[in-house]
Amino acid sequence: MDDRTRLRELQARLASSIGGGDNLPVFLNILFKQVTLEKKIEAALVDDGYPRERVLEKRHAIRGFLFYPRGTALTERTLTQHLEQIERNGTRAGVPYRRIGRAVENHDLLL
């Protein structure tokens, strides 16, 4: 998926969740952290043998598990912690990837 499409989709969902006009710098920080995190998770899923086409087809559901696990957007602080954890321990050891793994195991996400 090209970056422009990814950014547009993530922006629309985030804006519908938290709004976009109140605090633009925070909104943009969250958005760019979501982009970075999604790319890392997507690459790890494909590397682990999930078909790229299927991962892309299910991207909206994956985003729900990654960024809206309790129905509202994760905070900038939480996203920062997830990215730091991934940098320290690798993508597969991070909370976001494990969350996707649990969703697949529980048949909540069919990849």
C-alpha positions as CSV (number, residue, x, y, z in Angstrom):
1,M,0.0,0.0,0.0
2,D,1.3,3.4,-0.8
3,D,2.1,5.8,2.0
4,R,-0.4,8.4,0.8
5,T,-3.4,5.9,0.9
6,R,-2.2,4.6,4.3
7,L,-2.0,8.0,5.7
8,R,-5.4,9.1,4.4
9,E,-7.1,6.0,5.8
10,L,-5.5,6.3,9.2
11,Q,-6.2,10.0,9.3
12,A,-9.9,9.5,8.6
13,R,-10.3,6.9,11.3
14,L,-8.3,8.8,13.9
15,A,-10.3,12.0,13.1
16,S,-13.6,10.2,13.6
17,S,-12.3,8.8,16.9
18,I,-10.7,11.8,18.5
19,G,-11.3,14.7,16.2
20,G,-8.5,16.5,14.4
21,G,-8.9,20.2,15.1
22,D,-8.4,20.6,18.8
23,N,-4.7,19.8,19.1
24,L,-3.2,19.4,15.7
25,P,0.4,18.6,16.9
26,V,-0.8,15.8,19.1
27,F,-3.1,14.5,16.3
28,L,-0.2,14.5,13.8
29,N,2.1,12.8,16.3
30,I,-0.4,10.0,16.9
31,L,-1.0,9.7,13.1
32,F,2.6,9.3,12.2
33,K,3.2,6.9,15.1
34,Q,0.3,4.8,13.8
35,V,1.9,4.8,10.3
36,T,5.2,3.7,11.6
37,L,3.8,1.0,13.9
38,E,1.4,-0.4,11.2
39,K,4.3,-0.7,8.7
40,K,6.4,-2.7,11.2
41,I,3.5,-5.0,12.1
42,E,2.5,-5.5,8.4
43,A,6.1,-6.4,7.5
44,A,6.4,-8.9,10.4
45,L,3.1,-10.6,9.5
46,V,4.2,-11.0,5.8
47,D,7.6,-12.2,7.0
48,D,5.8,-14.7,9.2
49,G,4.0,-16.2,6.1
50,Y,0.7,-14.4,6.0
51,P,-0.1,-13.4,2.4
52,R,0.5,-9.7,1.8
53,E,-2.9,-9.5,-0.1
54,R,-4.7,-10.9,2.9
55,V,-3.0,-8.6,5.4
56,L,-4.0,-5.7,3.2
57,E,-7.6,-6.9,2.9
58,K,-7.8,-7.2,6.6
59,R,-6.0,-3.9,7.4
60,H,-9.1,-2.2,8.9
61,A,-9.7,-5.0,11.3
62,I,-5.9,-5.2,12.1
63,R,-6.0,-1.4,12.8
64,G,-8.8,-2.0,15.3
65,F,-6.7,-4.4,17.3
66,L,-3.6,-2.3,17.0
67,F,-4.9,1.2,17.6
68,Y,-8.4,0.9,19.1
69,P,-8.3,-2.1,21.3
70,R,-10.9,-0.7,23.7
71,G,-12.9,1.2,21.2
72,T,-11.0,4.5,21.4
73,A,-7.6,5.5,20.0
74,L,-4.5,4.7,21.9
75,T,-2.8,7.8,23.3
76,E,0.4,9.2,21.9
77,R,2.2,8.1,25.0
78,T,1.0,4.5,24.6
79,L,2.1,4.4,20.9
80,T,5.5,5.8,21.9
81,Q,5.9,3.1,24.5
82,H,4.9,0.4,21.9
83,L,7.5,1.8,19.4
84,E,10.2,1.9,22.0
85,Q,9.4,-1.6,23.1
86,I,9.7,-2.8,19.5
87,E,13.0,-1.0,19.0
88,R,14.4,-2.7,22.2
89,N,12.9,-6.2,21.8
90,G,11.9,-6.6,18.2
91,T,8.4,-6.4,16.5
92,R,7.3,-9.8,17.5
93,A,8.0,-9.3,21.2
94,G,5.9,-6.1,21.3
95,V,2.4,-5.7,22.7
96,P,0.9,-4.8,19.3
97,Y,2.2,-7.9,17.5
98,R,1.1,-10.1,20.4
99,R,-2.3,-8.5,20.3
100,I,-2.7,-9.5,16.7
101,G,-1.4,-13.0,17.4
102,R,-4.1,-13.4,20.1
103,A,-6.8,-12.2,17.8
104,V,-5.7,-14.7,15.2
105,E,-5.5,-17.6,17.8
106,N,-9.0,-16.6,19.1
107,H,-10.4,-16.5,15.5
108,D,-11.3,-12.9,16.0
109,L,-9.0,-12.0,13.0
110,L,-8.8,-14.4,10.1
111,L,-5.6,-14.0,8.2
